[in-house]
């Protein structure tokens, strides 16, 4: 599992060579941010799933900051944030709003998006801002709850999958040794 993931993730040398990231090299090149084991991978997936629901372009910086604070695998967390994209963000935010609205109990009154086609640019921004404020509390609560649930499930799934992979490898190795190696002859 580690070999597979290491082949897909960037190495620390790429960070050290990047001129924009060079001022943060001491922090970003900490060995625990690049070490890959079951604990760091599960934590990185949890961080990525949680930070993937942060609005706007702050997902990856948020994931990087959380990785630095929690000392989990940085590249895997950044990669995991990509589950939110233009195709998935609307259903995820709708699920978060529904969850938050169900807990706050606003009576199920959904704030319809404004009709933007008939508005000028200044009116468009104001209407969009008013609509976003109407979604505010249920959406914020729902995002935190959904992100926490996704992070918890992601953490558990990675831990179980990693353990399953290890047990299979141990059993295969044990079966391989009992048969006497690759030829099937006893190793006496």
C-alpha positions as CSV (number, residue, x, y, z in Angstrom):
1,X,0.0,0.0,0.0
2,X,2.8,2.4,0.9
3,X,4.7,1.7,-2.3
4,X,1.5,2.3,-4.4
5,X,0.8,5.7,-2.6
6,X,4.4,6.8,-2.7
7,X,4.5,6.3,-6.5
8,X,1.5,8.6,-6.9
9,X,2.5,11.4,-4.5
10,X,5.1,14.2,-5.0
11,X,8.4,14.0,-3.2
12,X,9.8,16.6,-0.8
13,X,12.5,17.6,-3.4
14,X,9.7,19.2,-5.5
15,X,8.7,21.4,-2.6
16,X,12.4,22.4,-1.9
17,X,12.8,23.3,-5.5
18,X,9.7,25.5,-5.7
19,X,10.7,29.2,-5.3
20,X,7.2,30.2,-4.0
21,X,7.4,27.5,-1.2
22,X,11.0,28.0,-0.3
23,X,10.3,30.4,2.6
24,X,8.2,27.7,4.2
25,X,10.6,24.9,3.5
26,X,11.5,24.3,7.2
27,X,7.9,23.7,8.0
28,X,6.8,21.9,4.8
29,X,9.8,19.6,4.8
30,X,9.3,18.2,8.3
31,X,9.7,14.4,7.9
32,X,6.4,13.6,9.5
33,X,4.5,15.5,6.8
34,X,6.0,13.1,4.2
35,X,6.1,9.9,6.2
36,X,3.5,7.4,5.0
37,X,2.1,4.8,7.3
38,X,-1.4,3.7,8.4
39,X,-1.7,6.5,11.0
40,X,-0.5,9.4,8.8
41,X,-2.5,8.2,5.8
42,X,-5.7,7.9,7.7
43,X,-5.2,11.3,9.3
44,X,-4.4,12.8,5.9
45,X,-7.5,11.4,4.3
46,X,-9.6,12.8,7.3
47,X,-8.0,16.2,6.9
48,X,-8.5,16.2,3.2
49,X,-12.2,15.2,3.5
50,X,-12.8,17.8,6.2
51,X,-11.0,20.6,4.4
52,X,-12.5,19.7,1.0
53,X,-15.8,21.4,2.1
54,X,-14.2,24.7,3.0
55,X,-15.7,27.2,0.6
56,X,-13.7,28.8,-2.1
57,X,-10.0,28.5,-2.9
58,X,-9.1,27.9,0.8
59,X,-9.4,24.1,0.7
60,X,-5.7,23.3,0.0
61,X,-4.2,26.0,2.3
62,X,-6.6,24.8,5.0
63,X,-5.5,21.2,4.5
64,X,-1.8,22.2,4.5
65,X,-2.2,24.1,7.7
66,X,-4.1,21.2,9.4
67,X,-1.4,18.8,8.2
68,X,1.3,21.0,9.7
69,X,-0.6,21.2,13.0
70,X,-1.5,17.5,13.1
71,X,1.7,16.1,11.5
72,X,-0.1,13.9,8.9
73,X,0.9,13.2,5.3
74,X,0.7,16.5,3.4
75,X,0.5,15.3,-0.2
76,X,-2.2,12.8,0.5
77,X,-4.3,15.4,2.3
78,X,-4.0,17.8,-0.6
79,X,-4.9,15.1,-3.1
80,X,-8.0,14.1,-1.0
81,X,-9.4,17.7,-1.1
82,X,-10.0,17.2,-4.8
83,X,-13.2,15.2,-4.1
84,X,-15.0,18.5,-4.3
85,X,-15.1,19.8,-7.8
86,X,-17.6,21.7,-10.0
87,X,-19.6,18.4,-10.4
88,X,-19.8,17.4,-6.7
89,X,-19.8,20.7,-4.8
90,X,-23.5,21.5,-5.4
91,X,-24.9,18.1,-4.2
92,X,-22.5,18.3,-1.2
93,X,-23.5,21.8,-0.3
94,X,-27.2,20.9,-0.8
95,X,-26.8,17.9,1.5
96,X,-25.0,20.1,4.1
97,X,-27.8,22.7,3.9
98,X,-30.5,20.0,4.3
99,X,-28.6,18.5,7.3
100,X,-28.2,21.9,8.9
101,X,-31.7,23.0,8.2
102,X,-33.1,19.8,9.6
103,X,-31.2,20.3,12.9
104,X,-31.9,24.1,13.2
105,X,-35.5,23.5,12.3
106,X,-36.3,26.5,10.1
107,X,-39.5,24.8,8.9
108,X,-38.0,23.6,5.6
109,X,-38.2,27.0,4.0
110,X,-35.6,26.9,1.3
111,X,-34.3,30.2,0.1
112,X,-34.5,30.1,-3.7
113,X,-31.6,31.4,-5.7
114,X,-32.1,34.8,-7.3
115,X,-33.0,35.1,-11.0
116,X,-29.7,36.5,-12.1
117,X,-30.4,36.8,-15.8
118,X,-32.5,40.0,-15.4
119,X,-30.1,41.8,-13.1
120,X,-27.2,44.1,-13.7
121,X,-23.7,43.3,-12.4
122,X,-24.1,45.3,-9.2
123,X,-27.6,44.0,-8.5
124,X,-26.4,40.5,-9.3
125,X,-23.7,40.7,-6.6
126,X,-26.2,42.1,-4.0
127,X,-28.8,39.5,-4.8
128,X,-26.3,36.7,-4.6
129,X,-25.0,38.0,-1.2
130,X,-28.6,38.2,0.2
131,X,-29.2,34.7,-1.0
132,X,-26.0,33.4,0.7
133,X,-26.9,35.2,4.0
134,X,-30.3,33.4,3.9
135,X,-28.6,30.1,3.7
136,X,-26.0,31.1,6.3
137,X,-26.7,29.3,9.6
138,X,-28.1,26.0,8.2
139,X,-25.4,25.8,5.6
140,X,-22.6,26.6,8.1
141,X,-23.8,24.0,10.6
142,X,-24.4,21.4,7.9
143,X,-21.0,21.9,6.4
144,X,-19.2,21.4,9.8
145,X,-21.3,18.3,10.5
146,X,-21.0,16.8,7.0
147,X,-17.2,17.5,7.0
148,X,-16.8,15.9,10.4
149,X,-18.8,12.9,9.3
150,X,-16.9,12.5,6.1
151,X,-13.6,12.9,8.0
152,X,-14.6,10.2,10.5
153,X,-15.7,7.8,7.9
154,X,-12.6,8.4,5.8
155,X,-10.3,7.9,8.7
156,X,-12.0,4.6,9.6
157,X,-12.1,3.3,6.0
158,X,-8.4,4.0,5.5
159,X,-7.5,2.3,8.8
160,X,-9.6,-0.8,8.0
161,X,-8.4,-1.0,4.4
162,X,-4.7,-0.6,5.5
163,X,-5.2,-3.3,8.1
164,X,-6.9,-5.6,5.6
165,X,-4.1,-5.1,3.2
166,X,-1.5,-6.0,5.9
167,X,-3.3,-9.1,7.0
168,X,-3.6,-10.3,3.4
169,X,0.2,-9.7,2.9
170,X,1.0,-11.6,6.2
171,X,-1.2,-14.5,5.2
172,X,0.3,-14.7,1.7
173,X,3.8,-14.6,3.2
174,X,3.0,-17.2,5.7
175,X,1.5,-19.4,3.0
176,X,4.4,-18.8,0.8
177,X,6.9,-19.9,3.6
178,X,4.9,-23.0,4.4
179,X,5.0,-24.2,0.8
180,X,8.7,-23.9,0.8
181,X,9.3,-20.8,-1.3
182,X,8.4,-20.0,-4.9
183,X,9.2,-23.5,-6.1
184,X,7.0,-25.3,-3.6
185,X,9.9,-27.4,-2.3
186,X,10.6,-27.6,1.4
187,X,13.3,-25.2,2.6
188,X,15.2,-27.7,4.8
